[in-house]
């Protein structure tokens, strides 16, 4: 077997520059925020998050003392202006190749040219490029879409259009597009904007794939350039896209004669090395790690010993004593029987008192007899393993759901013990979502299916996610049977975005839009709820075809206009706070969510030239509610009316002088 690695595999210049910029800012003690994930590689993103880097969707989410990093994809001009207007400290890691495209489309729009873009309109790089176009551009993903576009717009053939490509666009597809452009758009200005690193990477990958019978493309599944590499290689040989070493298709690797390896521009060297090391283990050691080799050897020896097992070597004992490191059993012989903790259970963290109690009857295997000391060493774990493998094998064939306890969290997944057998459950199959922590499973009882059994190596792989998926589907089906608008649910906040909160209703998720979280205006859902909160919601809308559920959270009784109607009728005197001044009056906060207008003529009991002569922002004053328009959500206030009322009350309370008779004068 031969393994060849593409010379250009790994970080490109732009990605390396962006990542190093973030690490440098962290070393300087900065609180770093990135506008979207800094690169499309989950491992690097997780590493940066562990060091305190936060991902935001908009500059508005960055606090004044934070440092915002613009990733190599670049951003729209409007975003740049938003950052500047907020006075944020900003580190711009926009790739020079991307910045060049920004300048090209800006000049083209200034010249009145129509811009055509070869790329993915939803990709961050293209979203940024579109933001530099003063007129809407046209985006096409391949030659077929370009052909359709030109047929719909025959006027382009005579216009001086500007054509650019996404830096990670497919070289082969770009060539197909150029052929069409040369025939149809003879006046087009075509710019070769595919990144040099992309050109070299795709060319090397194509050559390598043609010489190999298996290609591994290492990189994030959300990475555009990695996806292009996979597509290029798949044209010539069997190709797998993997994010990390745990995803290596070991069976395919063992069968391959020539293997090629390349990696996307967002893939760090550490992951490439980890993949190579793991492949070496697969090739040289039949895929066994040191621990697995030991387990395999033990299983082989056990299998051999069981071939000659007679009834004298298998006994039934009664627990008569329990110690921290072993238990004592009566097996009906003159020797005293004992089972070391290591031979009692496959769980390395188990305690003897948790596993058995006095009087329990156990099936045991005789390991060693010491006539001089009068003892017999026994094993329950090894006998359980034999029985357990029969159960495991049947479970794989029948897709039976097994129950076990997670005993270890290891690199790449967890170990669950069922029927005395250790089952490896990869991280990708251990939880409902990739972001869920594995540590939360430790010591927990879980349900899983067996998805792979290697009978020769006695190795089993399980999936918790498979069971969770079925359970959620069952719950979702029940939900849709009874779901109707207005129905209330108690759910758990699963995740937050800039536009709302996703709530787990038990088997299915619904979304509370940010406008439905509070009657007051909020900038982010975290001002009202947090991930993990248990909240009461109600269904506002259902779309069964798309499986979408819109939820409401704010209650009618909390509506400030309902509170105003109930507690603050016209004529009520209220203390208000000035929140804004205009040429025609002042706006004042009556209750949270409702501001009223004090017209300039109602600010004082005498004529004033402008509201600032009597009021300033933040002032708390008393005023009367003189009018409420609930349909238009308008409230009129009057300080003048309040002052006149106070003056009248004072006049009524003042003592009146008595008139004296004329003869007394």
C-alpha positions in Angstrom: 0.0 0.0 0.0 1.2 3.5 -0.8 0.0 6.9 0.6 0.6 10.2 -1.2 -0.1 13.6 0.4 -0.9 16.7 -1.8 1.8 19.3 -1.3 -0.7 22.1 -0.9 -2.9 20.4 1.7 -3.8 22.5 4.7 -4.0 26.2 5.5 -3.9 28.7 2.7 -2.3 32.1 3.2 -5.5 33.9 3.9 -6.8 31.4 6.5 -3.5 31.2 8.3 -3.3 35.0 8.4 -6.8 35.2 10.0 -6.2 32.4 12.6 -2.8 33.8 13.6 -4.4 37.3 13.9 -6.9 35.9 16.4 -4.3 34.0 18.5 -2.1 37.2 18.6 -5.0 39.3 19.9 -5.8 36.6 22.5 -2.1 36.7 23.6 -2.4 40.5 24.0 -5.3 39.9 26.4 -8.0 41.1 24.1 -11.6 40.0 24.3 -12.1 38.7 20.8 -15.3 38.5 18.8 -15.4 37.0 15.2 -18.0 38.0 12.7 -19.1 34.4 12.0 -16.8 31.4 12.5 -13.2 32.5 11.7 -12.8 29.5 9.4 -14.9 26.5 8.4 -13.2 24.1 10.7 -15.1 23.0 13.8 -12.0 21.9 15.7 -10.2 25.2 15.4 -13.4 27.1 16.2 -13.9 25.0 19.4 -10.3 25.6 20.4 -10.8 29.4 20.0 -14.1 29.3 21.9 -12.3 27.5 24.7 -9.9 30.5 24.9 -12.8 32.9 25.1 -13.4 33.9 21.5 -17.1 34.6 20.8 -18.9 34.3 17.5 -21.3 37.1 16.6 -23.7 37.6 13.7 -23.7 41.4 13.7 -21.4 44.2 15.0 -24.2 45.3 17.4 -23.5 42.2 19.5 -19.9 43.3 20.3 -19.5 45.3 23.5 -17.6 48.6 23.4 -14.4 47.0 25.0 -14.4 44.1 22.6 -12.2 43.5 19.5 -14.1 42.4 16.4 -12.2 40.3 13.8 -13.5 40.2 10.2 -12.7 36.8 8.8 -10.9 36.1 5.5 -14.3 35.9 3.6 -14.7 39.7 4.0 -17.9 41.6 4.7 -20.2 44.0 2.8 -19.4 47.7 2.7 -22.4 48.4 4.9 -21.0 46.1 7.6 -17.7 48.0 7.5 -19.5 51.3 7.9 -21.6 49.9 10.8 -18.4 48.8 12.6 -16.8 52.3 12.1 -20.0 54.1 13.2 -19.9 52.1 16.5 -16.3 53.0 17.1 -15.4 49.3 17.6 -11.8 48.1 17.6 -11.6 46.0 14.5 -9.0 43.6 13.1 -9.6 43.1 9.3 -8.4 39.6 8.2 -10.1 39.9 4.7 -8.1 37.8 2.2 -6.3 40.0 -0.3 -7.8 38.0 -3.1 -11.3 38.7 -1.8 -10.5 42.4 -1.3 -9.4 42.5 -5.0 -12.9 41.3 -6.0 -14.5 44.1 -3.9 -12.5 46.7 -5.8 -13.3 45.1 -9.2 -17.1 45.1 -8.6 -17.1 48.6 -7.1 -15.4 50.0 -10.2 -17.7 48.1 -12.5 -20.8 49.4 -10.8 -19.4 53.0 -10.9 -19.0 52.5 -14.7 -22.6 51.3 -15.0 -21.7 47.7 -15.8 -23.9 44.7 -14.8 -22.0 42.3 -12.5 -22.2 38.5 -13.0 -20.8 36.4 -10.2 -19.8 32.7 -10.5 -20.3 31.3 -7.0 -22.7 30.4 -4.2 -25.0 33.3 -3.3 -25.4 32.1 0.3 -21.6 31.8 0.9 -20.2 34.6 3.2 -17.6 35.6 0.6 -20.2 36.2 -2.0 -22.6 37.9 0.4 -19.7 40.4 1.1 -19.0 40.9 -2.6 -22.7 41.6 -3.3 -22.5 44.3 -0.6 -20.0 46.2 -2.8 -22.4 46.3 -5.7 -24.5 49.4 -6.0 -26.9 47.5 -8.3 -28.1 44.0 -7.8 -25.7 41.5 -9.4 -26.6 38.1 -10.9 -25.1 35.0 -9.3 -24.8 31.6 -11.0 -23.4 28.4 -9.5 -22.4 26.6 -12.7 -22.4 26.7 -16.5 -26.0 25.5 -16.8 -27.2 28.3 -14.6 -25.1 30.8 -16.6 -26.7 29.5 -19.8 -30.2 30.0 -18.4 -29.3 33.4 -17.1 -28.1 34.6 -20.5 -31.2 33.2 -22.2 -33.4 35.2 -19.9 -31.3 38.3 -20.4 -30.3 38.5 -24.1 -29.4 42.2 -23.6 -26.2 41.0 -21.8 -24.8 39.9 -25.1 -24.4 43.5 -26.3 -23.6 45.0 -22.9 -20.2 45.5 -21.3 -20.8 43.2 -18.4 -18.3 42.4 -15.6 -17.8 38.7 -14.7 -15.9 37.5 -11.6 -15.7 34.2 -9.7 -15.7 33.1 -6.1 -12.1 32.5 -5.0 -12.9 28.8 -4.3 -14.9 28.2 -7.5 -14.4 25.0 -9.3 -11.7 25.3 -12.0 -13.4 22.9 -14.3 -16.7 24.6 -14.0 -15.1 28.0 -14.5 -13.6 26.7 -17.8 -17.1 25.6 -18.9 -18.5 29.1 -18.0 -15.7 30.8 -20.0 -16.6 28.9 -23.1 -20.2 30.2 -22.9 -19.1 33.8 -22.2 -16.8 33.9 -25.2 -19.6 32.9 -27.5 -22.4 35.0 -26.0 -20.9 38.0 -24.2 -18.2 39.2 -26.6 -17.9 42.6 -24.7 -17.6 41.1 -21.3 -14.8 42.0 -18.9 -13.9 38.7 -17.4 -11.6 38.6 -14.3 -9.7 35.5 -13.2 -10.4 35.8 -9.4 -10.1 32.2 -8.4 -7.4 32.1 -5.6 -4.0 30.9 -6.7 -4.0 28.4 -3.7 -7.4 27.1 -4.9 -6.0 26.6 -8.5 -3.0 24.7 -7.2 -5.0 22.7 -4.6 -7.6 21.5 -7.1 -5.0 20.7 -9.8 -2.9 18.6 -7.4 -6.0 16.9 -6.0 -7.2 16.0 -9.5 -3.7 14.6 -10.5 -3.5 12.6 -7.2 -7.0 11.2 -7.6 -6.2 9.8 -11.0 -3.3 7.8 -9.6 -5.2 6.5 -6.5 -8.0 4.1 -5.9 -9.0 5.9 -2.7 -8.9 9.6 -1.8 -9.4 11.2 1.7 -10.3 14.9 1.7 -9.8 16.4 5.1 -11.8 19.5 6.1 -14.9 21.0 7.5 -18.2 19.9 5.9 -19.3 23.6 5.6 -16.1 24.6 3.8 -16.7 25.5 0.2 -13.2 24.8 -1.0 -13.2 21.4 0.8 -16.4 20.5 -1.0 -14.9 21.4 -4.3 -11.9 19.2 -3.6 -14.2 16.3 -2.8 -16.1 16.8 -6.1 -12.9 17.0 -8.1 -11.5 13.8 -6.6 -14.8 11.9 -6.8 -14.6 12.1 -10.6 -11.5 9.8 -10.6 -11.8 7.5 -7.7 -13.7 6.6 -4.5 -13.5 9.7 -2.2 -14.4 10.3 1.4 -14.7 13.8 3.0 -13.7 13.5 6.7 -13.4 16.2 9.4 -11.1 14.2 11.8 -9.3 10.9 12.3 -12.2 9.2 13.9 -14.1 9.3 10.6 -11.5 7.4 8.6 -13.3 4.6 6.7 -11.0 1.8 8.1 -12.4 -1.0 5.9 -11.9 1.0 2.7 -8.4 1.9 3.8 -7.5 -1.7 4.5 -8.7 -2.7 1.0 -7.0 0.2 -0.9 -3.7 -0.2 -2.7 -3.0 3.4 -3.4 -4.3 6.2 -1.2 -4.2 9.9 -1.8 -4.7 12.6 0.9 -5.5 16.3 0.5 -7.0 18.9 2.8 -9.1 22.0 2.5 -7.7 25.5 3.1 -9.3 25.6 6.5 -7.7 22.4 7.8 -4.9 22.7 10.4 -1.7 20.7 10.1 -2.5 19.0 13.5 -5.6 17.3 12.1 -3.8 16.1 8.9 -1.0 14.6 11.2 -3.6 12.9 13.3 -5.3 11.4 10.3 -1.9 10.1 9.0 -1.0 8.6 12.4 -4.4 6.8 12.7 -4.0 5.5 9.1 -0.6 4.1 10.0 -2.1 2.3 12.9 -4.9 0.9 10.7 -2.4 -0.3 8.1 0.4 -1.7 10.4 -1.7 -2.9 13.3 -5.0 -3.9 11.5 -6.5 -0.8 12.9 -5.9 -1.6 16.6 -4.8 0.9 19.2 -2.6 -0.4 22.0 -5.7 -0.7 24.3 -7.7 -2.4 21.6 -4.9 -4.8 20.8 -4.8 -5.8 24.4 -8.6 -6.3 24.5 -8.3 -8.3 21.2 -5.6 -10.6 22.6 -7.7 -11.2 25.7 -10.7 -12.1 23.6 -8.7 -14.4 21.5 -7.3 -16.2 24.5 -10.7 -16.4 26.1 -12.1 -17.8 22.9 -9.4 -20.5 22.9 -9.9 -21.3 26.5 -13.6 -21.7 26.1 -13.1 -24.3 23.4 -11.8 -26.7 26.0 -14.0 -25.5 28.9 -15.5 -28.3 31.0 -18.2 -28.1 33.7 -15.5 -28.2 36.4 -14.1 -24.8 35.2 -17.5 -23.1 35.3 -19.1 -22.8 38.8 -21.9 -21.0 40.6 -21.1 -19.2 43.8 -22.9 -17.2 46.5 -21.5 -13.9 47.7 -20.5 -14.2 51.4 -18.3 -11.2 51.8 -17.6 -7.8 50.2 -14.3 -5.8 50.4 -13.3 -2.6 48.5 -11.1 -4.5 46.0 -12.7 -8.0 45.8 -15.6 -10.1 46.9 -15.7 -13.5 48.6 -17.9 -16.3 47.3 -18.8 -19.8 48.4 -18.6 -22.2 45.4 -19.2 -25.4 47.4 -15.6 -26.4 47.5 -13.0 -26.6 50.3 -11.1 -23.6 48.8 -12.2 -20.1 49.5 -13.4 -18.3 46.3 -12.7 -14.7 45.6 -13.3 -12.4 42.6 -11.0 -9.3 42.2 -12.8 -6.1 41.3 -11.0 -6.1 37.9 -12.7 -9.4 37.2 -16.1 -8.5 38.5 -17.1 -5.8 36.0 -16.0 -4.3 32.7 -16.5 -0.8 34.3 -13.1 0.4 35.6 -14.8 2.9 37.9 -17.2 0.5 39.5 -17.3 -0.2 43.2 -17.9 -3.7 44.7 -20.7 -2.6 47.0 -22.6 -1.2 44.0 -22.3 -4.4 42.0 -23.3 -7.1 44.4 -24.8 -7.7 47.8 -24.5 -10.6 50.3 -26.5 -13.6 49.2 -26.3 -12.9 45.4 -25.7 -15.9 43.3 -23.2 -15.5 40.4 -22.1 -17.6 37.4 -18.2 -17.6 37.5 -15.2 -18.8 35.6 -12.3 -20.4 37.5 -9.1 -18.5 36.7 -6.6 -20.0 39.0 -6.6 -22.5 41.9 -4.0 -22.2 44.7 -4.1 -25.4 46.8 -1.4 -24.2 49.2 -3.3 -21.1 50.2 -6.7 -22.8 49.7 -8.1 -20.2 47.4 -9.8 -20.0 44.0 -9.5 -16.9 41.9 -12.7 -16.4 39.8 -14.0 -14.1 37.1 -17.5 -12.9 36.4 -16.5 -10.4 33.7 -15.0 -12.9 31.3 -18.0 -15.2 31.5 -20.4 -12.2 31.0 -18.3 -11.2 28.0 -19.0 -14.5 26.3 -22.7 -14.3 26.9 -22.7 -10.6 26.1 -21.2 -11.1 22.6 -24.0 -13.4 21.7 -26.4 -10.7 22.7 -24.4 -8.0 20.8 -24.3 -10.1 17.6 -28.0 -10.7 17.7 -28.7 -7.0 18.5 -26.8 -5.9 15.3 -28.7 -8.4 13.1 -32.1 -7.5 14.6 -31.4 -3.7 15.2 -32.4 -4.3 18.8 -32.2 -1.4 21.2 -29.8 -2.2 24.1 -29.4 -0.5 27.5 -26.0 0.2 29.0 -24.1 2.5 31.3 -21.5 5.0 30.0 -18.4 4.2 32.0 -15.7 6.3 30.2 -15.5 9.4 28.1 -12.5 8.9 25.8 -10.9 10.6 22.8 -13.4 10.5 20.0 -16.4 9.2 21.9 -17.6 7.2 25.0 -17.5 3.6 26.2 -20.8 2.0 27.3 -21.0 -1.4 29.0 -23.9 -3.7 28.3 -24.1 -7.4 29.2 -20.5 -7.2 30.3 -19.3 -6.0 26.9 -17.6 -2.6 26.2 -19.2 -0.8 23.3 -17.5 2.1 21.6 -19.9 4.9 20.7 -18.3 7.6 18.5 -18.9 11.3 19.4 -20.8 11.7 16.2 -23.3 9.0 17.4 -23.3 9.7 21.1 -25.6 12.8 21.3 -28.6 14.3 19.4 -26.4 17.2 18.4 -22.7 17.5 17.7 -22.5 20.4 20.1 -23.9 18.5 23.1 -21.2 17.7 25.7 -20.1 14.1 26.1 -19.2 14.5 29.8 -23.0 14.8 30.5 -23.3 11.1 29.6 -20.8 9.8 32.1 -22.4 7.3 34.6 -25.7 7.7 32.8 -27.8 4.8 31.6 -28.3 5.1 27.8 -30.1 3.3 25.0 -28.3 2.5 21.8 -28.2 0.3 18.7 -25.2 -1.8 17.5 -24.2 -0.5 14.1 -21.0 -2.4 13.6 -19.5 -5.7 15.0 -16.1 -7.0 14.2 -16.4 -10.6 15.4 -12.7 -11.3 14.8 -11.6 -8.4 17.0 -14.6 -8.6 19.3 -15.2 -4.9 18.8 -18.6 -3.3 18.8 -19.7 0.2 17.7 -23.0 1.6 18.9 -25.2 4.6 18.2 -27.2 6.5 20.8 -28.2 9.1 18.2 -30.1 6.4 16.2 -32.3 5.7 19.2 -32.8 9.4 20.0 -33.8 10.1 16.4 -36.5 7.4 16.5 -37.7 8.6 19.9 -37.9 12.2 18.7 -39.7 11.1 15.5 -42.3 9.3 17.6 -42.8 12.3 19.8 -42.9 14.6 16.8 -45.6 12.4 15.2 -47.7 12.6 18.4 -47.1 16.3 18.5 -48.5 16.9 15.0 -51.5 14.7 15.7 -52.7 17.1 18.5 -51.0 20.4 17.6 -53.2 23.4 17.0 -52.8 27.1 17.2 -53.1 28.5 20.7 -52.1 25.3 22.5 -49.7 25.8 25.3 -46.5 23.9 26.0 -43.7 23.8 28.4 -40.4 23.6 26.6 -36.6 24.1 27.1 -34.7 26.8 25.3 -32.3 24.8 23.0 -30.4 27.6 21.2 -30.4 31.3 20.5 -29.9 33.3 17.3 -30.0 37.0 16.5 -33.6 36.6 15.3 -35.1 34.4 18.0 -35.0 31.4 20.4 -35.4 27.7 19.4 -37.4 25.8 22.0 -37.5 22.0 22.4 -41.1 21.0 22.9 -40.2 17.3 23.4 -39.4 15.6 20.2 -39.7 18.7 18.0 -38.4 22.3 18.0 -40.3 25.5 17.6 -39.0 29.1 17.3 -40.0 32.1 19.2 -39.2 35.2 17.0 -37.4 38.0 18.8 -40.5 40.2 18.4 -42.5 37.6 20.4 -40.2 37.4 23.4 -41.0 40.7 24.9 -43.4 43.6 24.6 -40.4 45.9 24.9 -37.9 46.3 22.1 -34.9 44.1 22.7 -31.6 43.7 20.8 -31.0 40.0 21.4 -33.1 37.1 22.8 -30.6 36.6 25.6 -32.1 39.7 27.3 -35.2 37.6 28.0 -34.2 33.9 28.0 -31.0 31.7 28.1 -30.2 28.3 26.8 -31.5 25.7 29.2 -34.3 27.8 30.5 -37.7 26.1 31.0 -40.4 28.3 29.6 -44.1 28.3 28.8 -45.0 29.0 25.2 -48.0 28.7 22.9 -48.4 27.9 19.2 -48.8 31.0 17.0 -48.5 29.2 13.6 -48.0 25.8 12.1 -46.6 24.7 8.7 -46.9 20.9 8.6 -45.4 20.6 5.1 -42.2 22.4 6.1 -42.3 21.1 9.7 -42.1 24.7 11.0 -43.7 25.8 14.3 -44.0 29.5 15.3 -44.3 30.0 19.0 -45.4 32.9 21.2 -44.0 33.7 24.6 -45.2 37.1 25.6 -48.6 37.1 27.3 -51.6 39.4 26.5 -51.8 40.3 30.2 -48.3 41.7 30.0 -49.2 43.9 27.0 -48.3 47.4 28.2 -51.4 48.8 26.3 -53.6 46.5 28.3 -52.0 47.6 31.5 -52.5 51.2 30.4 -56.2 50.6 29.6 -56.7 49.0 33.0 -54.7 51.2 35.3 -54.2 54.5 33.6 -57.4 56.0 32.2 -57.6 59.5 30.7 -57.3 62.0 33.4 -54.8 60.0 35.5 -51.9 61.9 36.9 -48.6 60.0 36.4 -44.9 60.5 37.0 -43.1 60.2 33.7 -39.5 60.3 32.5 -38.4 62.4 29.6 -36.8 60.1 27.0 -36.6 62.4 23.9 -37.0 66.0 22.8 -38.1 67.3 19.4 -39.0 70.8 18.1 -42.7 70.2 18.7 -42.5 68.6 22.2 -41.1 65.9 24.4 -41.6 62.2 24.6 -41.9 60.7 28.1 -42.0 57.1 29.4 -45.3 56.4 31.2 -44.7 52.6 31.8 -42.1 50.3 30.1 -43.1 50.0 26.5 -45.3 53.1 26.3 -44.1 56.7 25.7 -46.5 59.6 25.5 -46.1 63.0 23.8 -46.1 66.3 25.7 -46.8 68.9 23.1 -44.7 72.1 23.4 -47.9 73.9 24.3 -48.5 71.6 27.2 -45.0 71.6 28.8 -45.5 74.7 30.9 -48.2 77.0 32.1 -46.5 79.8 30.2 -45.2 80.2 26.7 -41.8 78.7 25.9 -39.7 78.9 22.7 -38.6 75.3 22.7 -39.0 72.2 24.8 -35.3 72.4 25.9 -36.1 75.6 27.8 -38.1 73.6 30.4 -37.0 69.9 30.1 -34.0 67.7 29.4 -33.6 64.0 28.8 -33.9 62.0 32.1 -36.1 64.5 33.9 -38.9 63.0 35.9 -42.0 65.2 36.0 -45.7 64.8 36.8 -48.3 65.1 34.0 -51.9 64.3 33.2 -53.0 61.8 30.6 -55.3 63.9 28.4 -55.9 61.5 25.5 -55.3 57.8 24.4 -55.7 56.4 20.9 -55.4 52.6 21.4 -55.8 51.9 17.7 -52.8 54.1 16.7 -51.0 53.5 20.0 -50.7 57.2 20.9 -50.9 58.9 24.3 -51.1 62.7 24.9 -49.7 64.1 28.1 -49.9 67.6 29.7 -47.7 69.1 32.4 -49.7 72.3 32.0 -53.0 70.6 32.9 -51.4 69.1 36.0 -50.0 72.5 37.0 -53.3 74.2 36.5 -55.1 71.5 38.5 -52.6 72.0 41.3 -53.0 75.7 41.2 -56.8 75.4 41.5 -56.6 73.0 44.4 -54.2 75.4 46.2 -56.6 78.3 45.6 -59.5 76.3 47.1 -57.5 75.4 50.2 -56.4 79.1 50.9 -58.2 80.9 53.9 -60.7 83.6 52.9 -60.5 87.0 54.8 -63.8 87.9 56.7 -65.5 91.3 55.9 -66.0 93.6 59.0 -69.2 95.6 59.7 -69.0 99.3 58.9 -69.6 100.4 62.5 -66.6 98.4 63.6 -64.3 100.2 61.3 
